[in-house]
Amino acid sequence: MRVLIIPSWYFPQGSNEIGGRMFHQLAVGLKEKGIDARILFAEFSLQGPLTKEITVSKESGIPTRRISQWFPPKASSLLLKMWIRKYVAAVLQYIKKEGKPDILHAQSYMAGMVCAAVYRKTKIPFVLTERVSSFITGKIPDRHLPFIHDCFNSAAGITCVSPGLKSYLTKFTNKPIEVIPNFYDLSIFYHDPVVEKNKIFTWLSVGEPAYVKGLDLLLKAFANVKQQLQNVEMQLILIDRIRGKQDLIELSQQLNIENDITWAGLISQAQVAGMMRQSHVLISASRTETFGKTIMEAQACGLPVIATKTDGASYIINSTDQGELIELNDVDALANAMVEMYQKYNSYKPAYIISAVESRFKEDIVISEWINFYNKILE
């Protein structure tokens, strides 16, 4: 079976960017099961060069083609149609050179728009996987709606990453939508009992942008906890290249906690996992989350988690033995949960936490789900 994955976003070659890592890992997992999986990503945007650049590489054994060229913002239906045509031409050129795949896998609806147009020209079936929070927040641009309905109706199969997200997608199609979750890379995210925790009690948060991830709420809650537990030495580590960081720095200064925060920046997945193993608790204060990949990864490292009741977190954490779920946008609830978790920290069992995520989100399990899904489409 040949599968060509078309992402809506993807990390630059050789970077530590997190965006699109799951698509790459899906291709790697499929390859390990004997599937010929490849990736084609075209970025036509203001960041692109005036003349088209094509980069061909093998990354973890996955044939990967990146295409980059300048293109104006897709601020009108006309420009969006032009963008789709340009992307379709790139896919057709790829197929002409590399051969026809059995199935296309569109990662989110922007790629789905492209795959729907390719399907009309080639009859290659495509699967659409949705994962963006815009469906939950209601921030889908109106000009996108006709194209979204088209790609949903043209798809041979539709999946999404959580039951909560599924409930928002049903208004766009009468077709069945299957939930196939994200998974974690066990070679990176694992518990190591030999690794010592930081001597200072460490709260960890991974991700950006600041507002979506609720980092303003987290800083306020952390300051509250510092007041409640004045004799406890603790720190907060924030990982990622955080949009809105300067506002957070100013807030931390106002709260008098700037010396207790470490800004780790954008680091590799292996470094993230290393920090998880040395930390005590992961906190996800997100205002919206379709899945919560870092929650799953932290749990794979044996960490208890405090998370807001987003669609993603509520899907992953279904036992208080894994951590605590709190209401959204509630600083006091978050602070109280942090104090309570600190006080009963030793009651959390890494072995239980790991088994809870392993039984549902282990790579081998989810990849098998994908292969079964592809086979159903091709029957």
C-alpha positions in Angstrom: 0.0 0.0 0.0 1.2 3.5 -0.9 0.1 6.4 1.2 0.9 10.0 0.4 0.5 12.3 3.4 -0.4 15.9 2.7 0.0 18.2 5.8 -1.6 21.6 6.2 1.5 22.6 8.2 4.9 21.0 8.6 8.2 21.7 10.4 11.2 23.0 8.4 13.9 20.5 7.8 16.4 20.3 10.6 14.4 22.4 13.0 13.0 21.8 16.5 9.5 23.0 15.5 6.8 20.9 17.0 4.2 21.5 14.3 3.7 18.6 12.0 5.8 16.1 14.0 2.8 13.8 14.4 2.4 13.6 10.6 6.1 12.6 10.3 5.7 10.0 13.1 2.6 8.6 11.4 4.6 8.0 8.3 7.4 6.4 10.3 5.0 4.1 12.1 3.4 3.1 8.8 6.7 2.4 7.2 7.6 0.1 10.2 4.5 -1.9 9.4 5.5 -2.3 5.7 3.5 0.6 4.3 5.1 2.9 1.7 4.4 6.2 3.3 5.6 9.5 2.0 5.1 13.2 2.7 4.5 16.1 0.4 4.2 19.6 1.8 3.9 22.8 -0.2 4.1 26.2 1.6 2.9 29.0 -0.6 3.0 32.0 1.7 4.6 35.4 2.3 7.6 33.6 3.8 8.4 31.7 0.6 11.0 32.7 -2.0 10.0 34.4 -5.3 11.1 31.4 -7.3 9.9 28.0 -6.4 12.3 25.9 -4.2 11.9 22.1 -3.9 13.7 20.2 -1.2 13.8 16.4 -1.4 15.1 14.4 1.5 14.7 11.2 3.5 13.9 11.8 7.1 13.9 8.7 9.3 13.6 6.8 6.1 10.5 8.7 4.9 10.7 10.3 1.4 9.8 13.9 2.0 9.3 16.7 -0.5 9.0 20.3 0.6 8.0 23.0 -1.8 8.2 26.7 -1.0 7.3 29.8 -2.9 6.0 33.2 -2.2 2.2 33.7 -2.3 0.0 36.5 -0.9 -2.3 35.9 2.1 -5.4 33.9 1.2 -7.6 36.8 2.2 -10.3 36.2 -0.4 -12.1 33.3 -2.1 -10.3 34.1 -5.3 -6.9 33.9 -3.7 -7.9 30.8 -1.9 -8.9 29.1 -5.2 -5.6 30.2 -6.7 -3.7 28.7 -3.7 -5.6 25.4 -4.1 -4.9 25.3 -7.8 -1.2 25.9 -7.2 -1.0 23.2 -4.5 -3.0 20.7 -6.8 -0.5 21.3 -9.6 2.4 20.5 -7.2 0.6 17.2 -6.1 -0.1 16.2 -9.7 3.5 16.9 -10.7 4.7 14.8 -7.8 2.4 11.9 -8.8 3.6 12.1 -12.4 7.2 11.8 -11.2 6.9 9.4 -8.3 3.8 7.3 -9.3 0.2 7.1 -8.1 -0.4 6.4 -4.4 -3.2 4.2 -3.4 -4.5 6.8 -1.0 -4.0 10.4 0.0 -4.1 11.4 3.7 -5.0 15.1 4.2 -4.0 16.4 7.6 -6.6 19.1 8.4 -9.1 20.8 6.1 -6.6 23.1 4.2 -4.9 20.0 2.9 -8.4 18.4 2.4 -9.3 21.2 0.0 -6.3 20.3 -2.1 -7.0 16.5 -1.9 -10.6 17.0 -2.9 -9.5 18.8 -6.1 -6.9 16.1 -6.8 -9.5 13.5 -6.3 -11.7 15.0 -9.0 -8.8 14.9 -11.4 -7.3 11.5 -10.6 -10.0 9.5 -8.6 -7.3 8.8 -5.9 -9.3 8.4 -2.7 -8.4 10.5 0.2 -8.8 10.4 4.0 -9.3 13.6 5.9 -8.1 13.9 9.5 -9.2 17.0 11.4 -7.4 18.3 14.5 -7.6 22.1 14.5 -9.3 24.0 17.3 -10.9 26.6 14.9 -13.9 24.3 14.7 -14.4 24.5 18.5 -13.7 28.2 18.8 -15.9 29.0 15.8 -13.1 30.9 14.1 -13.3 29.3 10.7 -13.3 32.1 8.0 -16.6 32.3 6.1 -14.7 32.1 2.8 -13.4 28.7 3.8 -16.9 27.1 4.5 -17.9 26.1 0.9 -14.4 24.5 0.5 -14.7 22.7 3.8 -18.1 21.2 2.9 -16.7 20.1 -0.4 -13.6 18.4 1.2 -15.8 16.7 3.8 -18.2 15.4 1.2 -15.5 14.3 -1.2 -13.4 12.4 1.4 -13.5 8.6 1.3 -13.1 8.6 5.1 -13.1 11.2 7.9 -11.3 11.0 11.2 -10.6 13.4 14.1 -8.4 13.2 17.2 -11.0 13.3 20.0 -14.7 12.7 20.6 -15.1 16.3 21.7 -13.8 17.6 18.4 -16.1 15.1 16.5 -19.2 16.7 18.0 -18.2 20.0 16.3 -17.5 18.4 13.0 -20.9 16.7 12.5 -22.5 19.9 11.3 -20.3 19.8 8.2 -21.2 16.4 7.0 -23.6 13.5 7.4 -20.8 11.0 6.8 -19.5 8.9 9.7 -16.5 10.4 11.6 -14.1 8.0 13.3 -12.0 9.0 16.3 -8.3 7.9 15.8 -6.2 9.6 18.4 -2.6 10.9 18.3 0.1 8.6 19.7 3.5 9.1 21.3 7.0 8.0 20.4 8.0 5.5 23.0 11.6 5.8 22.0 11.5 9.5 23.2 8.7 9.7 25.8 9.3 7.0 28.5 9.7 6.8 32.3 13.2 6.2 33.6 13.2 5.5 37.4 17.0 6.1 37.4 16.5 9.7 36.5 16.3 11.9 39.6 13.7 14.6 39.9 14.8 18.2 40.2 15.6 19.1 43.8 13.2 22.0 43.5 9.6 21.0 43.0 9.0 21.6 39.3 5.8 22.5 37.4 6.1 22.2 33.6 4.1 23.6 30.7 4.7 23.0 27.0 3.3 24.9 24.1 2.2 28.2 22.7 0.7 30.7 21.9 0.4 32.2 25.3 -3.4 33.0 25.3 -4.5 29.7 23.8 -2.4 27.8 26.3 -3.7 29.9 29.2 -0.2 30.8 30.3 -1.5 34.1 31.9 -3.8 32.0 34.0 -0.9 29.6 34.9 1.3 32.5 36.0 -1.4 33.9 38.3 -2.1 30.5 39.7 1.6 29.8 40.3 1.9 33.1 42.2 -1.1 32.1 44.3 0.5 28.7 45.1 3.7 30.5 46.1 1.7 32.4 48.6 -0.1 29.4 49.9 3.1 27.3 50.2 5.6 29.9 51.3 8.1 27.4 52.7 8.2 25.3 49.6 10.9 25.9 47.0 9.4 25.5 43.5 9.8 26.6 40.0 7.8 26.8 36.7 9.4 25.8 33.4 7.8 27.0 30.2 8.8 25.3 27.0 8.4 26.6 23.4 9.0 29.7 21.4 6.1 31.5 23.0 4.1 34.1 21.1 3.1 36.6 23.7 6.2 36.0 25.8 6.9 39.6 26.5 3.5 40.2 28.1 4.1 37.1 30.3 7.4 38.4 31.4 5.8 41.7 32.4 3.0 39.8 34.2 5.6 37.6 36.1 7.3 40.8 37.2 4.0 42.3 38.5 3.4 39.0 40.3 6.9 39.0 41.7 7.6 35.5 40.4 10.0 36.3 37.6 13.0 34.6 39.4 11.0 31.4 39.7 10.3 30.9 36.0 12.6 29.3 33.5 11.9 30.1 29.8 13.3 27.0 28.1 12.4 28.1 24.6 12.0 25.9 21.6 13.9 22.7 22.2 14.0 19.2 20.6 11.5 16.5 21.5 14.2 14.5 23.2 15.0 17.6 25.4 11.3 18.0 26.2 11.1 14.4 27.3 14.2 14.8 29.4 12.7 17.8 31.2 9.5 15.9 31.7 11.4 13.1 33.4 13.1 15.6 35.7 9.9 17.5 36.5 7.1 16.6 38.9 3.9 17.8 37.3 2.8 18.9 33.9 0.2 21.7 33.8 -2.1 22.4 30.8 -4.1 25.5 31.4 -5.3 25.7 27.8 -8.4 27.6 26.9 -9.0 25.1 24.0 -7.3 21.8 23.1 -8.5 19.3 20.5 -6.3 16.6 21.8 -3.5 17.5 24.2 -0.4 15.8 22.8 1.9 17.1 25.5 -0.5 15.7 28.2 -0.2 12.2 26.7 3.6 12.5 26.4 4.0 13.7 30.0 1.9 10.8 31.2 4.1 8.4 29.1 7.0 9.7 31.2 5.0 8.9 34.4 4.0 12.5 35.3 0.6 13.4 36.9 -1.1 16.2 35.1 -3.3 19.1 36.0 -5.4 20.2 33.0 -8.4 22.4 32.2 -11.5 20.5 31.0 -10.8 20.9 27.3 -12.0 18.4 24.8 -8.6 16.9 24.5 -7.6 16.7 28.1 -11.0 15.2 29.1 -10.4 12.5 26.5 -6.9 11.6 27.9 -7.4 12.0 31.6 -10.3 9.8 32.7 -9.1 8.9 36.2 -8.0 11.0 39.2 -5.1 8.6 39.5 -3.7 10.2 36.3 -4.2 13.8 37.5 -6.9 16.5 37.9 -9.2 18.2 35.6 -10.4 21.7 36.5 -12.8 24.2 35.0 -11.6 26.5 32.2 -10.4 30.1 33.0 -10.5 29.6 36.7 -7.2 30.7 38.4 -8.3 29.8 41.9 -9.3 26.3 40.9 -6.0 25.8 39.1 -4.0 27.1 42.2 -6.0 24.9 44.5 -5.4 21.9 42.3 -1.7 22.6 42.3 -1.6 22.9 46.1 -3.5 19.7 46.5 -1.3 17.8 44.0 1.8 19.0 45.8 0.5 17.8 49.1 -0.5 14.3 47.8 2.2 14.0 45.2 3.6 10.7 46.5 0.3 9.0 46.1 0.6 9.2 42.3 2.0 6.0 40.8 4.0 6.4 37.6 3.3 2.7 36.6 -0.5 3.3 36.7 -0.2 6.6 34.8 1.9 5.0 32.1 -0.3 2.0 31.7 -3.4 4.3 31.3 -2.0 6.1 28.3 -0.1 3.1 26.9 -3.3 1.0 26.6 -4.9 3.7 24.4 -2.2 5.8 22.8 0.8 3.5 22.2 2.1 3.9 18.7 1.7 0.3 17.7 -2.0 0.4 18.7 -2.8 3.6 16.8 -0.8 2.7 13.7 -2.8 -0.6 13.5 -6.0 1.4 13.7 -4.8 3.5 10.7 -3.9 0.5 8.6 -7.3 -1.0 9.3 -8.9 2.3 8.3 -7.0 2.6 5.1 -7.9 -1.0 4.2 -11.6 -0.3 4.7 -11.3 2.7 2.3 -9.6 0.6 -0.3 -12.0 -2.4 -0.1 
